[in-house]
Amino acid sequence: MSQFSLFGAAAAEPSLDDLGGVLLAGGHWVRSGDTARLSVVVSDRWRADGLALEYDLRGVCGAEAVVRAEDGWSARTAFTAALAVEAARWTRGANEGPPREFSLTAGGLRLWALAAGRPDEGGFLLGTPRIDAVLHLAAGAQLSRLGLAGVSIGVRGGPGWRITSAKRVRRFVELVGPPPEGVDRWL
């Protein structure tokens, strides 16, 4: 029997701060005038559909939230002024990166798992775009803050962070909530 988490994604009110999880998975901002859109390319349709549902819960889902992409499916928000502030927080000049005050939420962890998470032989792997990037290191620090200290995985099997041990994996499942439609379980 698992205990309901007061700090998990299912208990937390969806927020735009949760979108940081998509950025940890390789998402990018696109700006147009005073608006911005967040998009990420994912390998599976169920991932894109799950992200579109999460965008809708946060009030930023667009008419074409899921579109075919060269390497899979693009899950994207609408262009909206509400995201312009978030895009500005994550952008320094021409580079994207976590803001100093970045704090990964349980909802953000869920979005990261939807976009780039998968079970593997050692536990659960949360993918990041590059191992040598500030984003990768920030992701590891945020996992530790959530009680999910992970192992940094390089090119072979990664890049990303592997959550190991039964205790941490249980904590992970508790935080991210139920798997999305189309998936039986996270692990």
Order of alpha helices (4+ residues) and beta strands (2+ residues): alpha-beta-beta-alpha-beta-beta-alpha-beta-beta-alpha-beta-beta-alpha-beta-beta-alpha
